[in-house]
């Protein structure tokens, strides 16, 4: 890959999948058990590896509509049944975790996966983990800032001396296991605040933009800010990834019709918690046509992904292919289409009309 950059040839954009382990329903509309959802996620990841997906990310949640609260354990199970796909969190809620344990768990995952582990660090879009683990939401900012600072030192895999306000200091403390490569790849996931973008640059970590609503083009200033911040801080140019929701079926109509009732239920539940108005089919269709939803036939989704990559000049696109209680069988079909049709088509489209910023290695 380094040779490609030296010769001016852009490395191919990486194309991944993300899931939060959304609790599904079966063909009869009955809720599936948490245990079965977790087993289904493993099968989905195995299929993703087989059909050529580059990355598989699992989000951490602590609420009843998502089955996975310990992504690292599920990712280790996936690692044992896959060969090439990179495996990571989407995201690890660092604010309510311990940076030393985060490093240890992902270093272990890196070993069992033969160097395929990645961490996406974030604060998450839900706050259930704070009271669950005894953290005060009033400490929201300082928890993430200090824990990210500590983890950034741990990633160097050298003895760490560190002091902050949220935990006892470390003095020349070594942490194990060490990785074979000497460093786990870690990203910072952000929802679009300038402060978070600059923070990622300050720590010299790649950026993941969570674009879950609205036109992707409105995030272009954040990509520009990130690269300007890296340059001003004397950091090397680093990759940017996008995480966006979507779903794939044989036709545009089928994809929308399958996804809509599940998306509606999920959005209305979250909306009721956050004071949003109920969603409707018109808004859903608008978000497909003009917003962040990458939903439709393989050709429609490929065209939209390629447009997002070109517009933002990013090096990776991760499709959050689960949204609410969509049954496992539909998710497997979506993964099959993503790997066998969408990914080759996106690469074909980008080869015909590449994004200017693709000459940044992703690994």
VEXDREN-2710 file (C-alpha; in Angstrom, 1 decimal):
% VEXDREN-2710
k/r/px/py/pz
1/UNK/0.0/0.0/0.0
2/UNK/2.9/2.4/0.7
3/UNK/4.2/1.8/-2.8
4/UNK/0.8/2.9/-4.2
5/UNK/1.0/6.2/-2.4
6/UNK/4.6/6.8/-3.6
7/UNK/3.7/6.2/-7.2
8/UNK/0.7/8.5/-7.0
9/UNK/-1.8/5.6/-7.3
10/UNK/-4.5/5.9/-4.7
11/UNK/-5.2/2.8/-2.6
12/UNK/-8.8/1.5/-2.9
13/UNK/-11.3/2.9/-0.5
14/UNK/-12.2/0.4/2.3
15/UNK/-15.8/-0.6/2.5
16/UNK/-17.1/-2.0/5.8
17/UNK/-20.2/-2.9/7.7
18/UNK/-21.4/-1.8/11.2
19/UNK/-24.0/-3.3/13.5
20/UNK/-25.2/-2.5/17.0
21/UNK/-26.7/-6.0/17.4
22/UNK/-30.2/-4.6/17.1
23/UNK/-32.8/-7.0/18.6
24/UNK/-34.5/-8.6/15.6
25/UNK/-37.9/-10.1/15.0
26/UNK/-38.4/-13.5/13.3
27/UNK/-40.5/-14.2/10.2
28/UNK/-43.7/-14.2/12.4
29/UNK/-42.9/-10.8/13.9
30/UNK/-41.9/-12.2/17.3
31/UNK/-38.9/-10.8/19.1
32/UNK/-35.8/-12.9/18.9
33/UNK/-33.8/-13.6/22.1
34/UNK/-30.6/-11.7/22.9
35/UNK/-28.6/-14.9/22.7
36/UNK/-29.9/-15.7/19.2
37/UNK/-29.3/-12.1/18.0
38/UNK/-25.7/-12.4/19.1
39/UNK/-25.3/-15.7/17.3
40/UNK/-26.9/-14.1/14.3
41/UNK/-24.3/-11.3/14.4
42/UNK/-21.5/-13.8/14.3
43/UNK/-23.0/-15.5/11.2
44/UNK/-23.5/-12.1/9.6
45/UNK/-19.8/-11.3/10.1
46/UNK/-18.7/-14.7/8.8
47/UNK/-20.7/-14.0/5.6
48/UNK/-19.2/-10.5/5.4
49/UNK/-15.7/-12.0/5.5
50/UNK/-16.6/-14.5/2.8
51/UNK/-18.0/-11.9/0.4
52/UNK/-15.1/-9.5/0.6
53/UNK/-16.1/-6.8/3.1
54/UNK/-13.1/-5.0/4.5
55/UNK/-14.2/-4.2/8.0
56/UNK/-16.8/-5.3/10.5
57/UNK/-17.7/-3.1/13.4
58/UNK/-19.9/-3.8/16.5
59/UNK/-21.3/-1.0/18.6
60/UNK/-21.5/-1.1/22.4
61/UNK/-24.9/-0.4/24.1
62/UNK/-26.5/-1.1/27.4
63/UNK/-30.2/-0.9/26.6
64/UNK/-32.9/-3.5/25.8
65/UNK/-33.2/-2.8/22.0
66/UNK/-29.6/-3.8/21.4
67/UNK/-28.1/-7.2/22.3
68/UNK/-24.4/-6.4/22.5
69/UNK/-22.9/-4.8/25.6
70/UNK/-19.5/-6.5/25.2
71/UNK/-18.3/-6.1/21.5
72/UNK/-14.9/-7.5/22.2
73/UNK/-16.2/-10.9/23.2
74/UNK/-18.4/-11.2/20.1
75/UNK/-15.5/-9.9/17.9
76/UNK/-13.3/-12.6/19.4
77/UNK/-15.9/-15.3/18.4
78/UNK/-16.0/-13.8/14.9
79/UNK/-12.2/-13.8/14.7
80/UNK/-12.1/-17.5/15.3
81/UNK/-14.3/-18.1/12.2
82/UNK/-12.9/-15.5/9.8
83/UNK/-9.6/-15.0/8.0
84/UNK/-9.2/-11.5/6.5
85/UNK/-11.8/-9.0/7.6
86/UNK/-10.7/-6.4/10.1
87/UNK/-12.7/-6.3/13.3
88/UNK/-13.4/-3.4/15.6
89/UNK/-15.8/-1.5/17.8
90/UNK/-18.4/1.0/16.5
91/UNK/-17.9/2.5/19.0
92/UNK/-16.2/1.7/22.4
93/UNK/-17.8/4.1/24.9
94/UNK/-14.5/5.1/26.4
95/UNK/-16.0/7.6/28.9
96/UNK/-17.5/4.8/31.0
97/UNK/-14.8/2.3/30.5
98/UNK/-11.2/1.9/31.8
99/UNK/-8.5/2.8/29.2
100/UNK/-6.2/0.1/30.5
101/UNK/-8.9/-2.6/30.2
102/UNK/-9.8/-1.3/26.7
103/UNK/-6.2/-1.6/25.6
104/UNK/-5.9/-5.1/27.2
105/UNK/-9.1/-6.4/25.6
106/UNK/-8.3/-5.1/22.1
107/UNK/-4.6/-6.3/22.3
108/UNK/-6.0/-9.7/23.1
109/UNK/-8.5/-9.5/20.2
110/UNK/-5.5/-8.4/18.0
111/UNK/-3.7/-11.6/19.0
112/UNK/-6.6/-14.0/18.4
113/UNK/-7.4/-12.3/15.0
114/UNK/-3.8/-12.3/13.9
115/UNK/-3.5/-8.5/13.8
116/UNK/-7.0/-7.6/12.5
117/UNK/-8.2/-5.6/15.6
118/UNK/-9.2/-1.9/15.5
119/UNK/-10.8/0.4/18.1
120/UNK/-13.2/3.2/17.3
121/UNK/-13.3/5.4/20.4
122/UNK/-16.2/7.6/21.2
123/UNK/-18.7/8.9/23.7
124/UNK/-21.7/7.1/22.2
125/UNK/-25.1/8.5/21.4
126/UNK/-26.7/7.0/24.5
127/UNK/-25.9/7.6/28.1
128/UNK/-27.1/4.4/29.9
129/UNK/-23.6/3.3/30.6
130/UNK/-22.9/6.3/32.9
131/UNK/-25.2/5.4/35.8
132/UNK/-24.7/1.7/35.1
133/UNK/-20.9/1.9/35.8
134/UNK/-21.2/4.7/38.4
135/UNK/-20.2/7.7/36.4
136/UNK/-21.7/11.2/36.7
137/UNK/-23.0/12.8/33.5
138/UNK/-21.8/16.1/34.8
139/UNK/-18.3/14.7/34.2
140/UNK/-19.1/13.9/30.5
141/UNK/-16.4/16.1/29.0
142/UNK/-13.5/15.4/31.4
143/UNK/-14.1/11.7/31.4
144/UNK/-13.6/11.4/27.7
145/UNK/-10.8/13.9/27.5
146/UNK/-8.7/12.3/30.2
147/UNK/-9.4/8.7/29.2
148/UNK/-8.5/9.4/25.6
149/UNK/-5.3/11.0/26.8
150/UNK/-4.4/8.0/28.8
151/UNK/-5.3/5.5/26.1
152/UNK/-3.2/7.5/23.6
153/UNK/-0.2/6.8/25.7
154/UNK/-1.1/3.1/26.2
155/UNK/-1.3/2.6/22.4
156/UNK/2.5/3.3/22.2
157/UNK/3.0/0.0/24.1
158/UNK/5.7/1.5/26.3
159/UNK/5.8/2.0/30.1
160/UNK/3.3/4.8/31.0
161/UNK/3.6/7.6/33.5
162/UNK/0.3/9.5/33.6
163/UNK/-1.7/11.6/36.0
164/UNK/-5.2/13.1/35.8
165/UNK/-8.3/13.8/38.0
166/UNK/-10.5/10.8/37.3
167/UNK/-8.3/7.9/38.6
168/UNK/-5.1/7.3/40.5
169/UNK/-1.9/8.1/38.5
170/UNK/0.3/5.5/36.7
171/UNK/4.1/5.5/37.3
172/UNK/6.2/3.8/34.7
173/UNK/3.5/1.2/34.4
174/UNK/3.6/-1.4/31.7
175/UNK/0.5/-3.0/30.2
176/UNK/0.1/-6.4/28.5
177/UNK/-0.2/-8.2/26.2
178/UNK/1.9/-6.4/23.6
179/UNK/0.7/-6.7/20.0
180/UNK/2.8/-8.3/17.2
181/UNK/2.7/-5.1/15.2
182/UNK/3.5/-2.8/18.1
183/UNK/0.3/-0.8/17.9
184/UNK/-3.5/-1.3/17.6
185/UNK/-5.2/0.9/15.0
186/UNK/-7.5/3.3/16.9
187/UNK/-9.9/5.8/15.5
188/UNK/-11.9/8.5/17.1
189/UNK/-15.6/8.5/16.2
190/UNK/-17.4/11.9/16.3
191/UNK/-20.9/13.1/15.5
192/UNK/-19.9/16.4/14.0
193/UNK/-18.7/18.8/16.7
194/UNK/-15.6/20.9/15.7
195/UNK/-14.1/20.4/19.2
196/UNK/-14.2/16.6/18.7
197/UNK/-12.7/16.8/15.3
198/UNK/-9.8/18.9/16.5
199/UNK/-9.3/16.6/19.5
200/UNK/-8.8/13.6/17.2
201/UNK/-6.2/15.6/15.3
202/UNK/-4.5/16.6/18.5
203/UNK/-4.0/13.0/19.5
204/UNK/-2.9/12.0/16.0
205/UNK/-5.8/9.5/15.6
206/UNK/-7.8/8.8/12.4
207/UNK/-11.3/10.2/12.3
208/UNK/-14.7/8.5/11.8
209/UNK/-17.6/10.8/11.1
210/UNK/-21.0/9.4/12.1
211/UNK/-23.3/10.8/9.5
212/UNK/-26.8/9.5/10.5
213/UNK/-29.0/12.3/9.1
214/UNK/-28.9/15.1/6.6
215/UNK/-26.8/15.5/3.5
216/UNK/-23.3/14.1/3.8
217/UNK/-21.9/17.2/2.0
218/UNK/-22.6/19.3/5.1
219/UNK/-19.8/17.3/6.8
220/UNK/-17.1/18.5/4.3
221/UNK/-16.1/21.4/6.5
222/UNK/-15.3/18.9/9.3
223/UNK/-13.0/16.9/7.0
224/UNK/-11.3/20.1/6.0
225/UNK/-11.0/21.2/9.6
226/UNK/-9.5/17.8/10.5
227/UNK/-6.8/18.0/7.8
228/UNK/-6.0/21.6/8.6
229/UNK/-5.7/20.8/12.3
230/UNK/-3.3/17.9/11.6
231/UNK/-1.2/20.1/9.4
232/UNK/-1.0/22.9/12.0
233/UNK/-0.2/20.4/14.7
234/UNK/2.6/18.9/12.7
235/UNK/0.9/15.6/12.4
236/UNK/1.0/13.4/9.3
237/UNK/-2.0/13.2/7.1
238/UNK/-4.4/10.5/8.4
239/UNK/-7.5/8.7/7.0
240/UNK/-11.1/9.7/7.5
241/UNK/-14.0/7.2/7.5
242/UNK/-17.7/7.7/7.3
243/UNK/-20.3/5.6/9.2
244/UNK/-23.8/5.9/7.8
245/UNK/-27.0/3.9/7.9
246/UNK/-28.4/1.9/5.0
247/UNK/-30.0/-1.2/3.7
248/UNK/-29.9/-3.2/0.5
249/UNK/-32.4/-5.4/-1.3
250/UNK/-33.0/-6.4/-4.9
251/UNK/-34.9/-3.2/-5.8
252/UNK/-35.3/0.3/-4.4
253/UNK/-38.9/-0.4/-3.6
254/UNK/-38.2/-3.7/-1.8
255/UNK/-35.4/-2.2/0.3
256/UNK/-37.6/0.7/1.4
257/UNK/-40.6/-1.4/2.1
258/UNK/-38.6/-3.9/4.2
259/UNK/-36.7/-1.3/6.2
260/UNK/-39.5/1.3/6.8
261/UNK/-41.6/-0.4/9.6
262/UNK/-38.5/-1.4/11.6
263/UNK/-36.9/2.0/11.1
264/UNK/-40.1/3.8/12.1
265/UNK/-40.5/1.8/15.3
266/UNK/-36.8/2.4/16.3
267/UNK/-36.8/6.1/15.5
268/UNK/-40.1/6.8/17.3
269/UNK/-38.9/5.0/20.4
270/UNK/-35.6/7.0/20.4
271/UNK/-37.6/10.2/19.5
272/UNK/-39.9/9.7/22.4
273/UNK/-36.9/9.5/24.7
274/UNK/-35.3/12.7/23.2
275/UNK/-38.3/14.8/22.5
276/UNK/-38.4/14.4/18.7
277/UNK/-41.6/14.4/16.7
278/UNK/-42.8/11.1/15.3
279/UNK/-41.2/10.2/12.0
280/UNK/-43.2/9.4/8.8
281/UNK/-42.8/7.7/5.5
282/UNK/-42.3/11.0/3.7
283/UNK/-39.4/12.0/5.9
284/UNK/-38.0/8.5/5.5
285/UNK/-38.1/8.7/1.7
286/UNK/-36.6/12.1/1.8
287/UNK/-33.7/10.9/3.8
288/UNK/-33.1/8.2/1.2
289/UNK/-33.2/10.6/-1.7
290/UNK/-31.2/13.5/-0.2
291/UNK/-29.9/12.5/3.2
292/UNK/-27.8/10.0/5.0
293/UNK/-29.8/6.8/4.4
294/UNK/-28.0/4.6/1.8
295/UNK/-31.0/2.5/1.0
296/UNK/-32.1/0.8/-2.2
297/UNK/-30.9/-1.7/-4.9
298/UNK/-27.2/-2.5/-5.2
299/UNK/-26.8/0.0/-8.0
300/UNK/-28.6/2.8/-6.1
301/UNK/-26.6/2.2/-2.9
302/UNK/-23.3/1.9/-4.8
303/UNK/-23.9/5.2/-6.6
304/UNK/-24.7/6.9/-3.3
305/UNK/-21.7/5.5/-1.4
306/UNK/-19.4/6.6/-4.3
307/UNK/-20.9/10.0/-4.2
308/UNK/-20.4/10.3/-0.4
309/UNK/-16.8/9.1/-0.8
310/UNK/-16.1/11.6/-3.6
311/UNK/-17.9/14.5/-1.8
312/UNK/-16.0/14.1/1.4
313/UNK/-12.7/12.6/0.1
314/UNK/-12.7/9.8/2.7
315/UNK/-10.8/6.6/2.8
316/UNK/-13.4/4.3/4.3
317/UNK/-17.1/3.9/4.3
318/UNK/-18.9/1.8/6.8
319/UNK/-22.6/1.0/6.2
320/UNK/-24.6/0.5/9.4
321/UNK/-26.8/-2.2/7.8
322/UNK/-29.0/-2.9/10.8
323/UNK/-31.7/-0.5/11.8
324/UNK/-34.3/-1.7/14.2
325/UNK/-35.9/-5.1/14.2
326/UNK/-35.1/-6.2/10.6
327/UNK/-35.1/-10.0/10.5
328/UNK/-31.8/-11.9/10.2
329/UNK/-32.7/-13.4/6.8
330/UNK/-33.0/-9.9/5.2
331/UNK/-29.8/-8.8/6.8
332/UNK/-27.9/-11.8/5.3
333/UNK/-29.3/-10.9/1.9
334/UNK/-28.2/-7.3/2.4
335/UNK/-24.6/-8.4/3.3
336/UNK/-24.5/-10.7/0.3
337/UNK/-25.5/-8.0/-2.0
338/UNK/-23.1/-5.5/-0.4
339/UNK/-20.1/-7.7/-0.8
340/UNK/-20.8/-9.3/-4.2
341/UNK/-22.4/-6.4/-6.0
342/UNK/-22.1/-3.0/-4.2
343/UNK/-18.4/-3.1/-3.3
344/UNK/-17.1/-4.0/-6.8
345/UNK/-19.5/-1.4/-8.2
346/UNK/-18.3/1.3/-5.8
347/UNK/-14.7/0.6/-6.7
348/UNK/-15.6/0.7/-10.4
349/UNK/-17.3/4.1/-10.0
350/UNK/-14.4/5.5/-8.0
351/UNK/-11.9/4.3/-10.6
352/UNK/-13.9/6.1/-13.3
353/UNK/-14.2/9.3/-11.2
354/UNK/-11.9/9.2/-8.2
355/UNK/-12.1/11.4/-5.1
356/UNK/-9.1/13.8/-4.8
357/UNK/-8.2/12.8/-1.3
358/UNK/-7.9/9.1/-1.7
359/UNK/-4.1/9.0/-1.7
360/UNK/-4.0/8.4/2.1
361/UNK/-3.4/4.8/3.3
362/UNK/-6.0/3.3/5.6
363/UNK/-3.7/0.8/7.2
END
